[in-house]
Amino acid sequence: MTTQAAGKSVARLTLITIAVSLGLSGCSDNDVNFDSNAKPEPKPEFSATIQRTEFGIPHITADDYKGLGYGVGYAFAEDNFCSLAREVVVARGESMLYLGDQGNEASDVFYTWYNSPERRAEFLAAQDPETIDAVTGYAAGFSRYLRDTGAANIDPACANAEWVREITLDDLLTVYGKANLRGGLSNFVRAIVAAAPPADPDSATIGIQDSSRASSLAPVDPVVESAPEFNMETINVLNGGSNAYAFGSDYTGTDSGVMYGNPHEPWEGVQRFYEFHTTIPGELDVMGSAQQGQPFINIGFNKDVAWSHTVSTAKRFTLYQVSLVNNNPLKYNYINSAGAVEQLDIEEVEVMVQMPDGQDPLVRSIYVSKYGPMINAKALNPGLPAWGDANNVAYTIRDAASENPRALNQWRSMNMATSVEDLVDRMQTILGLGFVNTIATDRNGKALYADISTVPNVTAEKLAACSANAGAALHLLIERNLPALNGSTAACEWGNDADSPQAGIFGGSNLPFIIRDDYALNSNDSYWLSNAEQPLTGFSPLLRRELLPFSEDAAPLSLRTRMAFTQIFDRVSNDDGLGGNTFNLDKMEKVVYSNRSYGAELVLDDVLANCQANPALPLTSGSTIDGTQACNVLSNWDRRNNLDSKGAHVFRKFWTNLNVNNYARFSTPFDKTNPIDTPRDLIINDSTRRALGDSIAYYNSKNIALDAPLGSLQFVFDASKNNDKIPMHGGFGGEGVFNVASSSQNDDGTYGPVTNGPTYMQAVTFDRNGPVVDALLAFSQAGDTTRPFHRDQTRRYSDKEWIRLPFSASEIQNKAIGSKLELQEDSDQSQESLNQ
């Protein structure tokens, strides 16, 4: 079923502008010759309308979920085709086949194994029918855009690339499977692929099969790049992360809540957000953002509820130490629930990866225990034994998120929530969130914090009992905040809760949440202190960043969390000078854009007093430097990270040199009865003074003025305008800057381009007509540099401006740009195109 167009055979598709639709609607009934025997015109398989508003935000309306996904997929492809197309290649384990020097052996081996046909089928079987329809539509819409545009005319970054093709439902299943592992297995790819038994089965102490294998496999993610010692901080986002506030009626002074969310995610790749609005009349009406490939809003609002997510500190996995059978490193001893000893197999799974240019396929093995894949422990820490070393042990991992196929169903359900109480019920019932906290408010003036997500059912008692008397290795792992258990006994299997939809994870009744009338917050610290008046206690240590001590919920807060609390307290006391003592959208936006440095507010007075008393500062080189000018600059600095803040870069370098994350630098230690103000009182000594002296010397060596405004040093590029630099405000989370803008420092001393930090920011409240929302997607809608929406919102961020989002039909009409697209596709046409 094809028609000819410009000499090409193309699928018969329908794309109509609204003007054409209106023109046809004027036809009179008298012009139609009715035939009572005529068959009704078949309904298109996919049908959606797309109306973009200012800054390229698409509003998708459809009659069903297939149409909804179809519209979202098409709109996303217009702006970001290359990103998702490339992610499909990686998730299918085809990076070496298609991506040349950017291909990665470890990644391909792992994802070819993980995203097996059997696993994809299991994932699909767990989806609600509506979810399957939406995902099917998304793939069809994304592919439709490619057919409409042609591979030569898409984003130049991937135009005519060999790997550019239409995608299928099956492709998206691999993308979702990979995304599920963010808090677990994806951080261990290199260690899993490098795991192998001793080469000689008669000698279990020889070491891994190929001693060079672990080092020869290129790292595939930031966590792995920290090898040989595993960095748990990257999983739990200690140095980046996200912020979210929810304010109830007590703090808004109205009947409705107010909220702010800003997930600090990477600006490129699979975690890049896309902003859109979806409507199925009578079924769904929700707006916000989602990561690529997602047909449902991940962070957003409807007429009753607004929510955001922050990355949780909870662990999604446990390592298991297994005791190998003598002279057989592919078996291990296991005491079952009846007390009998069994010998369980470690299965070798052969993985075949396709290679380019006629090369023979690459064949590797993944080894799998009853818990999950085996791990080369030395890739986590060089002090751990290789497979079969020491006490004849080996290590494996079980990941709860890898067993959770419910995330898509969860977000669809959340999109329809009617209150924060209803939101909690939907999260507790489905338990589909893989690695995030949820912070929300509603039109009834309630504020919610919850970590209702997939967490292994391991109590403090079990973690203690199952790591005791198991050798030093397990304790080394736990000291590094890697939960590790004795895998040789059923007593150390994950527990089961009656209210959990998944074996081995905590049910909703054993996961933390609070609903308040004043406020709730999270800035990537644990559940413990989301409201200073109501600490949450008694939960598993796996929900915390620090596992030790097992029974203690309280722990020092990050400086960014302390800044989050301080901003609230300064608002309700009016110490911030904004007037009044409540939060509305305007005051909240001023607070979150204030760019205060908590580190400076905490220590700078003492540092300056010492510098002014003794300005001859020591240097690491052994000499000294006069700190008079720098200390004068820092005395006049506004202690913020605004574009015009002069001296912010000097303090940032000082803080980085000081490395204050080890709280031993403070004389007043952490006090859980005063967690927001402790630790404090920086110890001023030669090390402190040297950190400041080195900071001054560094900028002198780069010919950067000590009083240079931050906006002249911190930036992003606008590739659509000849790489014009856009100055960026915001600072580093480790310094206690709430509004995070993270980048590496360049050789010339500048900071840029910003690579993560402000992403989809939303400030939401409600009035009698519905949601009132200011939002901003800081990196803008389009990764495609040829699109008009590539850096337009970035410039708004630079100017500290927001965008009032249109939600109602009249608001959308008032802010509409371009023609409305009406997309239709018959049921057989997308498959016909794929078969050509």
QUIFENPE-V392762 format. One record per residue. SS is DSSP state (H for helix, E for strand, - for the rest). PHI is phi in whole degrees, -180 to 180 (none if undefined). D_CENTER is the distance of its C-alpha to the mean C-alpha in whole Angstrom. Layout:
SS/PHI/D_CENTER, SS/PHI/D_CENTER
This chain:
-/none/43, E/-132/42, E/-128/44, E/-95/45, E/-143/43, -/53/44, -/78/45, E/-113/42, E/-91/42, E/-127/39, E/-67/37, -/-77/39, -/-122/36, E/-123/36, E/-135/35, E/-125/37, E/-81/36, H/-62/37, H/-63/40, H/-64/41, H/-59/41, H/-68/42, H/-64/45, H/-70/46, -/-68/46, -/-81/49, -/-67/51, -/-82/54, H/-58/54, H/-69/58, H/-83/56, -/-100/55, -/-95/57, -/-76/56, -/-126/57, -/-63/56, -/-95/56, -/-69/53, -/-79/50, -/-64/47, -/-61/44, -/-65/42, -/-72/38, -/-59/36, -/-65/33, E/-127/30, E/-152/31, E/-157/29, E/-115/29, E/-127/27, E/-119/28, E/-87/26, E/-116/26, H/-47/26, H/69/23, H/78/23, E/-79/21, E/-87/22, E/-112/24, E/-104/24, E/-120/27, E/-149/28, -/-87/31, -/-153/29, H/-73/25, H/-62/26, H/-67/27, H/-59/24, H/-61/22, H/-60/24, H/-67/24, H/-64/20, H/-62/20, H/-67/23, H/-62/22, H/-62/18, H/-62/21, H/-57/23, H/-102/20, H/-145/18, H/-57/20, H/-62/20, H/-61/16, H/-71/16, H/-60/19, H/-69/18, H/-64/15, H/-60/18, H/-59/20, H/-67/18, H/-66/17, -/-87/21, -/72/21, -/-120/23, H/-68/22, H/-72/25, H/-67/27, H/-119/26, -/-104/24, H/60/27, H/-64/26, H/-86/22, -/-70/23, -/-140/22, H/-63/24, H/-61/22, H/-61/19, H/-64/22, H/-62/24, H/-65/21, H/-75/19, H/-63/23, H/-69/24, H/-67/21, -/-87/20, -/-69/24, H/-56/26, H/-66/27, H/-68/23, H/-63/22, H/-65/25, H/-65/24, H/-62/21, H/-64/23, H/-65/25, -/-86/23, -/-86/22, -/-64/24, H/-55/26, H/-65/25, H/-66/21, H/-60/23, H/-61/25, H/-65/22, H/-69/20, H/-59/24, H/-64/24, H/-60/21, H/-61/22, H/-67/26, H/-67/25, H/-60/23, H/-69/26, H/-58/28, H/-60/27, H/-63/28, H/-66/31, H/-64/32, H/-96/31, -/90/32, -/-62/30, -/-79/32, -/-112/31, -/-81/27, -/-43/25, -/-58/27, -/-63/24, -/-139/25, -/-55/28, -/65/30, -/-65/28, -/-59/29, -/-91/26, -/-81/26, -/-158/27, -/-69/26, -/-114/24, -/-126/24, H/-54/23, H/-62/23, H/-61/21, H/-66/18, H/-62/18, H/-68/18, H/-64/14, H/-66/13, H/-60/15, H/-65/13, H/-64/9, H/-59/11, -/-91/11, -/-56/8, -/-91/9, -/-141/13, H/-59/15, H/-63/13, H/-83/13, H/-121/17, H/-55/18, H/-62/21, H/-68/22, H/-73/22, H/-68/24, -/-82/26, -/-73/28, -/-158/31, -/-73/34, E/-58/37, -/-67/39, -/-107/43, -/-64/42, -/-88/46, -/-140/44, -/-79/41, -/-115/40, -/-71/40, -/116/37, E/-71/34, -/-53/35, -/-137/35, -/-63/34, -/-91/33, H/-63/30, H/-64/27, H/-80/28, H/-80/28, -/-80/25, -/-65/23, -/-65/19, -/-119/17, -/-160/14, -/-60/13, -/-64/14, H/-63/17, H/-66/18, H/-86/19, -/-56/22, -/-85/24, -/-105/23, -/-65/20, -/-112/17, H/-68/15, H/-62/14, H/-68/11, H/-64/10, -/-93/10, -/54/9, -/-65/13, -/-102/13, -/-133/11, -/83/8, E/-144/9, E/-126/12, E/-154/14, E/-118/18, E/-131/20, E/-117/23, -/-91/26, H/-60/30, H/-61/31, H/-105/29, H/-102/29, -/72/33, -/-131/32, -/-81/32, -/-112/29, -/-85/25, E/-135/23, E/-141/19, E/-136/17, E/-137/13, E/-153/11, E/-76/7, -/-88/8, E/-106/5, E/-60/8, -/-84/11, -/-133/11, -/91/11, -/-63/9, -/-90/6, -/-69/8, E/-84/9, E/-133/13, E/-101/15, E/-161/18, E/-135/20, E/-122/22, E/-138/25, E/-117/27, -/-51/30, -/79/31, -/-124/28, E/-155/25, E/-153/24, E/-148/20, E/-138/19, E/158/15, E/-144/12, E/-150/10, E/-79/9, -/-60/11, -/87/14, -/-95/13, -/-85/17, -/-113/16, -/-65/14, -/-91/11, E/-132/11, E/176/15, E/-159/19, -/-127/22, -/-73/25, -/-120/25, E/-138/21, E/-132/18, E/-146/15, E/-140/12, E/-126/9, E/-128/8, E/-69/7, -/-82/10, -/-81/13, -/-63/14, -/-85/15, -/-102/14, E/-149/17, E/-135/21, E/-84/23, E/-126/26, E/-97/29, E/-110/32, E/-96/36, E/-74/37, E/-72/41, -/-56/43, -/66/44, E/-146/41, E/-73/38, E/-105/36, E/-136/37, E/-140/36, E/-82/38, E/-149/37, E/-91/39, -/-77/38, -/-66/38, -/-89/42, -/91/42, -/-87/43, E/-90/42, E/-115/41, E/-115/40, E/-98/37, E/-87/36, -/-101/33, E/-84/32, E/-95/32, E/-109/30, E/-78/31, E/-119/29, E/-114/30, E/-112/28, -/-73/30, -/-118/31, -/-83/32, -/57/36, -/73/37, -/-68/36, -/-64/36, -/-57/33, E/-84/32, E/-115/32, E/-134/30, E/-122/30, E/-109/27, E/-107/29, E/-132/28, -/-97/29, -/-64/29, -/-86/26, -/154/24, E/-68/24, E/-75/26, E/-129/25, -/-80/26, H/-63/26, H/-67/27, H/-75/24, -/-91/23, -/-159/26, -/-63/29, -/-80/31, -/-88/30, -/-76/32, -/-73/32, -/-53/33, -/92/36, -/-72/37, -/55/38, -/-90/39, -/60/38, E/-119/34, E/-146/31, E/-127/28, E/-140/25, E/-136/22, E/-119/21, E/-119/17, -/-66/17, H/-66/14, H/-68/16, H/-101/19, -/-109/17, -/-98/17, -/-101/17, H/-62/14, H/-63/15, H/-60/18, H/-64/16, H/-67/15, H/-60/18, H/-66/20, H/-61/18, -/-58/19, -/-108/22, -/-64/22, -/-113/25, -/-166/25, H/-68/22, H/-64/25, H/-65/24, H/-62/21, H/-59/21, H/-60/23, H/-66/21, H/-72/18, H/-67/21, H/-75/23, H/-88/20, -/49/18, -/-106/15, -/-75/12, -/-92/10, -/-153/8, E/-130/8, E/-83/11, E/-127/13, E/-125/15, E/-150/18, E/-142/21, E/-145/24, -/-70/27, -/-91/29, -/83/28, -/-108/26, E/-123/23, E/-125/20, E/-124/18, E/-153/17, -/-113/15, -/-102/16, -/-150/14, -/-80/15, -/-131/17, E/-54/20, -/-80/23, -/-128/24, -/-78/26, H/-60/27, H/-64/31, H/-69/30, H/-62/27, H/-68/30, H/-67/33, -/-90/31, -/-115/31, -/-80/34, -/56/37, -/-116/35, -/95/35, H/-70/34, H/-63/31, H/-62/29, H/-68/29, H/-63/28, H/-64/25, H/-66/25, H/-62/25, -/-90/22, -/66/20, -/-103/20, -/-64/22, E/-137/25, E/-131/27, E/-75/31, -/-91/30, -/-97/34, E/-147/35, H/-63/34, H/-64/34, H/-105/30, -/-67/29, -/-62/26, -/-79/28, -/-133/28, -/-106/28, -/-63/30, -/-98/27, -/-100/24, -/-80/24, -/-135/23, -/-62/25, -/90/24, E/-120/21, -/-66/22, -/-76/23, H/-59/22, H/-70/25, H/-109/24, -/-122/21, -/-82/21, E/-160/21, E/-137/23, E/-123/24, E/-131/26, -/-97/28, -/-102/27, E/-160/24, E/-146/21, E/-148/18, E/-157/15, -/-132/13, -/79/12, -/-89/15, -/-75/16, H/-55/18, H/-54/21, H/-129/22, -/-98/20, -/-151/23, -/-64/26, -/-88/29, -/-142/27, -/-60/26, -/-102/24, -/-136/26, -/91/27, -/-105/24, -/-59/23, H/-63/22, H/-67/19, H/-86/17, -/-109/18, -/-72/17, -/-99/20, -/-75/22, -/-102/26, -/-72/28, -/-58/27, -/-99/29, -/-111/27, -/-76/25, -/-72/25, -/-157/24, -/-56/23, -/-85/21, -/-65/19, H/-63/21, H/-68/18, H/-66/18, H/-64/22, H/-64/22, H/-60/20, H/-65/23, H/-59/25, H/-63/25, H/-65/25, H/-64/28, H/-68/30, H/-72/29, H/-74/31, -/-99/34, -/61/34, -/-69/34, -/-84/31, -/74/34, -/-87/33, -/90/35, -/69/35, -/-145/33, -/-129/31, -/-107/27, -/-118/27, H/-61/25, H/-63/27, H/-69/27, H/-65/24, H/-65/23, H/-68/25, H/-64/24, H/-73/20, -/-94/22, -/-72/24, -/59/22, E/-67/24, E/-102/24, H/-65/24, H/-59/25, H/-67/28, H/-64/29, H/-82/29, H/-126/31, H/-66/33, H/-59/36, H/-69/37, H/-64/36, H/-69/38, H/-60/41, H/-69/41, H/-64/41, H/-69/44, H/-76/46, -/-146/46, -/-75/44, E/-80/45, E/-93/41, E/-72/41, -/-119/39, -/-60/38, -/-67/41, -/107/43, -/-91/44, E/-129/44, E/-141/43, E/-79/44, -/-94/41, H/-59/43, H/-63/41, H/-61/38, H/-70/39, H/-67/40, H/-60/37, H/-67/35, H/-67/37, H/-91/37, -/-62/33, -/-79/32, -/62/29, E/-130/26, -/-118/24, -/-87/26, -/-59/27, -/-97/30, -/-74/30, E/-105/32, -/113/32, H/-59/28, H/-68/27, H/-68/30, H/-66/29, H/-58/25, H/-66/27, H/-57/29, H/-65/26, H/-64/25, H/-62/28, H/-73/28, -/52/25, -/-85/26, -/-67/23, -/-90/26, H/-64/27, H/-67/31, H/-78/31, E/-109/32, E/-82/35, E/-97/34, -/-77/32, -/-61/29, -/-131/31, H/-67/29, H/-85/32, H/-141/31, -/-73/27, -/-82/26, -/-108/29, -/-136/29, -/-68/29, E/-156/31, E/67/34, E/-61/33, -/-78/36, -/-93/37, -/-145/39, H/-61/39, H/-64/36, H/-64/35, H/-66/37, H/-67/36, H/-60/33, H/-73/34, H/-59/37, H/-64/35, H/-63/32, H/-63/35, H/-62/37, H/-62/34, H/-71/34, H/-61/37, H/-69/37, -/-97/35, -/56/37, -/-105/34, -/-62/36, -/-67/35, -/-106/35, -/-65/33, E/-69/31, H/-59/27, H/-63/27, H/-84/29, -/-118/27, E/-120/23, E/-160/22, E/-130/21, E/-98/23, E/-110/24, H/-66/25, H/-77/26, H/-131/29, -/58/30, -/57/27, E/-57/28, E/-86/26, E/-107/24, E/-67/24, -/-125/21, -/-90/22, -/107/19, E/-145/19, -/-92/18, H/-61/16, H/-63/18, H/-88/21, -/86/20, E/-86/19, -/-65/17, -/-88/16, E/-76/14, E/-138/15, E/-109/15, -/-161/17, -/-84/19, E/-87/23, -/-77/25, -/-61/29, -/-88/30, -/95/28, -/-81/26, E/-118/22, E/167/21, -/-75/19, -/-60/16, -/-114/13, E/-159/11, E/136/11, -/-63/12, -/-125/11, E/-87/12, E/-97/14, E/-134/16, E/-119/19, E/-130/21, E/-142/24, E/-137/27, E/-124/31, -/-67/33, -/-95/32, E/135/29, E/-74/25, E/-118/26, E/-135/22, E/-107/22, E/-146/18, E/-162/17, E/-103/15, -/-62/15, -/-92/15, -/80/17, -/-70/17, -/-108/18, -/-75/18, -/-66/21, -/-72/23, -/-89/26, -/-84/25, -/-71/26, -/-106/22, -/-78/21, -/-139/21, H/-68/23, H/-74/20, H/-61/20, H/-68/23, H/-64/23, H/-60/20, H/-57/23, -/-88/26, -/58/24, -/-107/24, -/-119/23, E/-122/23, E/-77/25, -/-80/23, -/-82/26, -/-122/26, -/-76/29, H/-60/31, H/-70/33, H/-65/31, H/-64/29, H/-61/33, H/-69/33, -/-111/30, E/-66/30, -/-129/31, -/71/32, -/-83/33, -/-77/32, E/-90/31, E/-112/33, E/-105/31, E/-140/33, E/-152/33, -/-72/36, -/-63/35, -/-97/36, H/-81/35, H/-67/32, H/-68/33, H/-59/36, H/-67/34, H/-64/32, H/-81/36, -/-75/37
